[in-house]
Structures are given as structure tokens and as C-alpha cells.
Amino acid sequence: MKSLIPILLLFCFTTSALSQNKQAIVTDVNTPLHAMQPDYPVPYGPVKTEDVIAVLNRIHNYLDISTPARIVDREIKKEIADMTRLTPSSNFEQGVFRLISYEWGVAYGAMLLAGEVTGDKKFTEYTLRRMDLIGAMSQYYKSLSSTLQQGNPVRSVLDPRALDDAGSMCAAMIKTYDIVKNQALRPLIDNYIKYISTEQFRLSDGTLARNRPLPNTLWLDDLYMSVPALARTGKLTGDTKYYDDAVKQVIQFSLRMFNKSQGLFMHGWVQDMDVHPEFYWARCNGWALLAMTELLDALPENHPKRSEILDLLRAHINGLASYQSGTGFWHQLLNRNDSYLETSATAIFTYCISHAINKGWIDPQAYGPMAVLGWNAIQTRVNDKGQVEGTCVGTGMAFDPAFYYHRPVNVAAAHGYGPVILAGAEIIKLTRNYQIEINDSAVMFYPLGTDWRNNR
């Protein structure tokens, strides 16, 4: 009998193990397989407004601390709080970021939008305080003789020498001026737009161009560095020539650089090249889409070319839709899945798609889930400090893939901050305009008040 005990124990253990294993096996009979939770690489599902605001708060706090709105005397290293006591040694306090750059033009406009959407004045004040300093410093340095302007921190404001100097900051100043009518900004706006309209190099047909890295070159980036400023100047002044120039730039760039079969823009075009290697760099596509978005915001409804711009924006968004990755991000080179996932472009696309939905330009059911997925991806790149990770640094133009594949990413790349704030603010508006639900495990958009559970 004793010899049977081990055998009986082994039998019982084996029977129990088999029974447990049988229960652990998932089948179509014992489990609703369609409802199993996938292993998503980023959060999936509707966005909560409070979560978006928490992300925006982290970014704001980081930027406000890391690059403060203060003027200091370079020689004695002390703050100058009274703008009537500026000296030729006055400069912006050095921080992580510059207060005057095309990237920060985006950030200033984004902060204004975040303030409008959240109702939190700290976002609005972020821009107003810095614009006050830029206006005061510009007035002061403009009054100095050239011999006293060594190290002039507002040189690019008073003497812009490239579209990068002018367009984005000009658009941000107009947005600020629309809110507070800061009279110190108006001559700066006029100076910027004078440069864009009359001094920047153009091709013979009037298309804005550069002579680097090769003569007669179009950079897709320059749509954003010019078009929003032109369009908003048209609205500010009532002069239709600015609208017409903005529209002309978008159309003439697109004729040369938009690949209709791909629904994407190539980065660079050179007049004397017969064949153009087409590299669909993500952020330049973002600049183009953002330029069209801002143009449509300012362009009168009865402008004869409005429908053409709107059709191009829709074609571009449709093209981008087919290249969004399963992570929610877009790739550094949009059509090359082995290039890295990039934050700033993903944020620009997310903002523009959300904005187009909110404006009624595109179908919310078709493109809304794409925007929500984009935001869910973006917010994973905002770390606990409020830094935006995964942003490609400033990038020139190239005609080989290695250049784009290996551009560094850095939390100090200013290009990421404004777009992420824009995306978050517009996503909040999207959640207020539509009922976003999970139905059959997927994100769906419905008109507000819809009883979607009966749609079966």
C-alpha cells in the first residue's frame, strides 16, 4: 500500500495540473476574443481633458523656468527690471532656448492658443511678457548708433536677413497684437513683412527661394516662414495683395514639390536640376500643412483661390493618413518605416488634423481617430520635467537618405515645444466638439449627445 502512495500523489498532481492548464487555454468558446486588450505601444482610446492640461502645464513650467523673461546687463550681471534704464549692455537672460527664433514664434502662438482654450492666463502671459521685452529692447536698440550695437540681441528683428528671421516671429507678433494692441510691436510687424514682401530673394515668377545650398532653391520649410505672416498681414491691414502673395506661394511650391500619387511634399527643389531625389522629410511636410492651415484661418471665404488651397490641404492630410505608424507617430522620412519616429512632425500633423476637423474642413469619423492616436503618442514624449523628447534638431536640405536618417534628436531642439502645445490645445477643443468613444474596441467619433450604444 505504501508503494502506491507516491503513484497516487503523482496522479493527483498531474490531474490537477492538466485541469488548470485546460482552464488557462483561451478559445473562441470560452473567451470573447474580439474584446481582448491588445498590447498597444502607446495609450489607446479617448483623451481626457485634465490629462492634456497636465501635459501642457509641465511644458509651460519647464519653459518658464528654463528660459525666463528677464533682461540683464551683460557687464554687471544684474537684472534690469525698469525698461527705461536699458543700456548698450542689455541682453535677454540666457536660458536653454532663445527668445527670438522661428521655433519660438510657433511657441508664442501656441501659448496664446493654450490660454484661450484652457482659460489659464499663465499661458497667455508667457507670450505677452516676452513680447513686451522684445518690443522694448527693439525700440531701445533701434535708437542706438551702429557703433553701440555690438552684440545686439534683437538684430534679427530690426534687420531680418532670411525668412527664418522674419515669418514665424511676424505671425506670432500679429497674433499678440490682435490681443493687446501693443503699439511697440506694430513697426516690428511692418518691418518683418517688408522684408518678406520686397527683400527676400525670389525666382522670376515670384516664388520665394534661397541661393543655398544651390542657386535658385526652394525649401518647403519656407512656406511656414512666409505664408502665415503674409496671410495675417492681409487680415491686419485689409490689403488683399498679402492674401494673394500667400496663396501664390502655396500653389507655386506645390506645383513643383507636391507628389500627388504619394500625397506628400518633397523637401527641396532646385531650378537647374532635371531629376529631383524626393525625400519626404516629416517636419517640412508639417511646415507646409501648418502654413496652409494658418492661411485658411485668415483667408476670406470669398477669395477665388480658397477652394484650391482647401483641396490641397485635404489631399495632403489624406496622404499623411496612410503613413501614420501603429505607434501613432510618423517617421522622420514619412515613407521609410526604418527611419526613426519623430515628435515635432507628429505634433504638427496632430494639430493640423484636429484643427481641420474642428473647422469642418475634413471628416471627423475618418480622421478624428488618427488625431487622437497622434496625441496619445505625443504625450508619452513629454517627460516629468516637461521636456519634449524625440525631436529632430534643425535640419538643412540633402539629396541622400543618410542625412535624414541620422539627424540627432535632443530635448533642447526648440522645434518640438510649440507644436506639442498646439496639438494639446486643439485636441482639447476636439474633445469638446465631438463625442469620442470606444465602440467594438476602436476609437469612434460621434456628434455630441449621440446614443452610440444603440448603433449596433
Residue pairs with C-beta under 8 A, 6 or more apart in sequence:
26 33
26 36
34 440
34 441
35 441
38 44
38 441
41 326
41 327
42 327
42 328
42 373
42 376
42 377
42 380
43 376
43 379
43 380
44 373
44 376
44 443
45 372
45 376
45 438
45 443
46 372
46 431
46 436
46 437
46 438
46 443
47 372
47 375
47 376
47 427
47 430
47 431
47 436
48 431
49 428
49 431
49 432
51 379
52 375
52 379
52 424
52 427
52 428
52 431
53 118
53 120
53 424
53 428
55 379
55 382
55 420
55 424
56 114
56 118
56 123
56 421
56 424
56 425
58 382
58 384
58 385
58 386
59 382
59 386
59 388
59 417
59 420
59 421
60 111
60 114
60 122
60 123
60 126
60 386
60 421
61 386
62 385
62 386
62 387
63 97
63 107
63 126
63 386
63 417
64 122
64 126
66 95
66 96
66 97
67 95
67 96
67 97
67 98
67 99
68 93
68 95
69 99
69 126
69 129
69 130
69 133
70 79
70 92
70 93
70 133
71 79
71 80
71 83
71 86
71 90
71 91
71 92
71 93
71 133
71 137
72 78
72 79
72 80
72 90
72 91
72 92
72 93
73 80
73 87
73 89
73 90
73 91
74 89
74 90
74 91
74 151
75 89
76 89
79 93
80 86
80 87
80 90
83 133
83 136
83 140
86 136
86 137
86 140
88 144
88 148
88 149
88 150
90 137
90 140
90 153
91 151
91 153
92 98
92 99
92 133
92 137
92 153
96 412
97 103
97 104
97 412
97 414
97 417
98 104
98 414
99 130
99 133
99 134
100 134
100 153
100 154
100 156
100 157
100 169
101 164
101 168
101 169
101 414
102 164
102 165
102 167
102 168
102 169
102 224
102 225
103 168
103 414
103 415
103 417
103 418
104 168
104 169
104 172
104 414
104 418
105 167
105 168
105 169
105 170
105 171
105 172
105 418
106 168
106 172
106 415
106 417
106 418
106 419
106 422
107 414
107 417
107 418
107 421
108 126
108 127
108 130
108 131
108 169
108 172
108 175
108 176
108 418
109 127
109 171
109 172
109 175
109 418
109 422
110 417
110 418
110 419
110 421
110 422
110 425
111 123
111 124
111 126
111 127
111 421
112 123
112 124
112 127
112 175
112 176
112 179
113 421
113 422
113 425
113 426
114 120
114 123
114 421
114 424
114 425
115 121
115 122
115 123
115 124
115 125
115 126
115 127
116 124
116 425
117 425
117 426
117 428
117 429
118 425
118 428
123 421
124 179
127 172
127 176
128 176
128 179
128 180
128 182
131 172
131 173
131 176
131 182
131 185
132 182
132 184
134 154
134 157
134 188
135 182
135 184
135 185
135 188
136 184
137 153
137 154
138 154
138 157
138 158
138 184
138 188
139 184
141 149
141 152
141 153
141 154
141 158
142 158
149 155
152 158
156 165
156 169
157 165
157 169
157 188
157 191
157 192
158 188
158 191
160 166
160 191
160 192
160 195
162 200
162 210
163 196
163 200
163 208
163 210
163 222
163 225
163 226
164 225
165 195
166 192
166 193
166 195
166 196
166 200
166 225
166 226
166 229
167 192
167 196
167 222
167 224
167 225
167 226
167 227
167 228
167 229
168 224
168 225
168 228
168 229
169 192
170 189
170 192
170 193
170 196
170 229
170 232
170 233
171 228
171 229
171 232
171 294
173 185
173 188
173 189
173 192
174 189
174 229
174 232
174 233
174 236
175 232
176 182
176 185
177 185
177 186
177 189
177 236
178 236
189 233
189 236
192 229
193 229
193 230
193 233
193 242
196 208
196 226
196 229
196 230
197 230
197 242
197 245
200 208
200 226
201 208
201 209
201 210
201 211
202 208
202 209
203 209
203 216
203 218
203 271
205 252
206 245
206 248
206 252
207 218
207 248
207 249
207 252
207 253
208 218
208 222
208 226
208 249
209 216
209 217
209 218
209 222
209 271
210 217
210 218
210 219
210 222
211 217
213 396
213 397
214 270
214 272
214 273
215 270
215 271
215 272
216 270
216 271
216 272
217 268
217 269
217 270
217 271
217 397
218 253
218 256
218 257
218 268
218 269
218 270
219 267
219 268
219 284
219 397
220 253
220 257
220 265
220 266
220 267
220 268
220 281
220 284
220 285
220 287
220 288
221 283
221 284
221 287
222 253
223 249
223 250
223 253
223 287
223 288
223 291
223 292
224 287
224 288
224 290
224 291
225 287
226 246
226 249
226 291
227 246
227 249
227 250
227 291
227 292
227 294
227 295
228 246
228 290
228 291
228 294
228 295
228 298
230 242
230 243
230 245
230 246
230 249
231 242
231 243
231 246
231 294
231 295
231 297
231 298
231 299
232 294
232 298
233 239
233 242
234 240
234 241
234 242
234 243
234 246
234 298
234 299
235 298
243 298
243 299
243 300
243 303
246 295
246 299
247 295
247 299
247 303
247 305
247 308
247 309
250 291
250 292
250 295
250 309
250 312
251 305
251 308
251 309
251 312
253 265
253 288
254 265
254 312
256 269
257 265
257 266
257 269
258 264
258 265
258 312
258 315
258 316
259 265
259 266
259 278
259 280
260 315
262 280
262 319
262 335
263 315
263 316
263 318
263 319
263 320
263 322
264 280
264 285
264 316
264 319
264 320
264 323
264 334
264 335
265 280
265 284
265 285
265 288
265 316
266 276
266 278
266 279
266 280
267 279
267 280
267 281
267 284
267 397
268 276
268 279
268 397
268 398
268 399
269 276
270 276
276 399
277 399
277 400
279 333
279 398
279 399
279 401
279 404
280 333
280 334
280 335
281 332
281 333
281 334
281 395
281 404
282 330
282 331
282 332
282 333
282 334
282 342
282 345
282 346
282 392
283 342
283 344
283 345
283 348
283 392
283 395
283 415
285 316
285 320
285 334
285 345
285 349
286 344
286 345
286 347
286 348
286 349
286 352
286 419
287 348
288 316
289 313
289 316
289 317
289 320
289 348
289 349
289 352
290 348
290 351
290 352
292 309
292 312
292 313
292 316
292 352
293 313
293 351
293 352
293 355
293 356
295 309
296 306
296 309
296 310
296 313
296 359
296 361
297 359
299 306
299 309
300 306
310 361
313 356
313 361
314 361
314 362
317 352
317 353
317 356
317 362
317 367
320 330
320 334
320 349
320 353
321 366
321 367
321 370
323 330
323 331
323 334
323 335
324 330
324 349
324 370
324 373
324 374
325 331
325 337
325 341
327 341
327 377
328 346
328 373
328 374
328 375
328 376
328 377
328 378
329 341
329 342
329 343
329 346
329 374
329 377
330 341
330 342
330 345
330 346
330 349
331 337
331 339
331 340
331 341
331 342
332 339
332 340
332 341
332 342
332 345
332 392
332 404
332 405
332 407
333 339
333 401
333 404
333 405
336 401
336 405
339 404
339 405
340 390
340 405
340 409
341 377
341 390
342 390
342 391
342 392
342 409
343 378
343 381
343 388
343 389
343 390
343 391
343 409
343 416
343 420
344 388
344 391
344 392
344 413
344 415
344 416
344 419
344 420
345 392
345 419
346 374
346 377
346 378
347 374
347 378
347 416
347 419
347 420
347 422
347 423
348 419
348 422
348 423
349 374
350 371
350 374
350 375
350 378
350 423
350 426
350 427
351 419
351 422
351 423
351 426
353 362
353 367
353 370
353 371
353 374
354 371
354 375
354 423
354 426
354 427
354 429
354 430
355 426
356 362
356 367
357 363
357 364
357 367
357 368
357 371
357 430
357 433
357 434
358 426
358 429
358 430
358 433
364 434
364 445
365 444
365 445
368 430
368 434
368 436
368 443
368 445
369 442
369 443
369 444
369 445
371 427
371 430
372 427
372 430
372 436
372 443
373 443
374 423
375 423
375 424
375 427
378 420
378 423
378 424
379 424
381 388
381 389
381 390
381 416
381 420
382 388
382 389
382 420
383 389
383 411
387 411
388 411
388 416
388 417
388 420
389 409
389 411
389 416
390 409
390 416
391 409
391 410
391 411
391 413
391 415
391 416
392 407
392 408
392 409
392 413
392 415
393 407
393 408
393 409
393 410
393 413
393 415
394 413
394 415
395 404
395 407
398 404
430 436
433 448
434 445
434 446
434 447
434 448
435 445
435 446
435 447
435 448
435 449
435 450
435 452
436 443
436 444
436 445
436 446
437 443
437 444
437 446
437 452
438 444
439 452
439 455
444 452
446 452
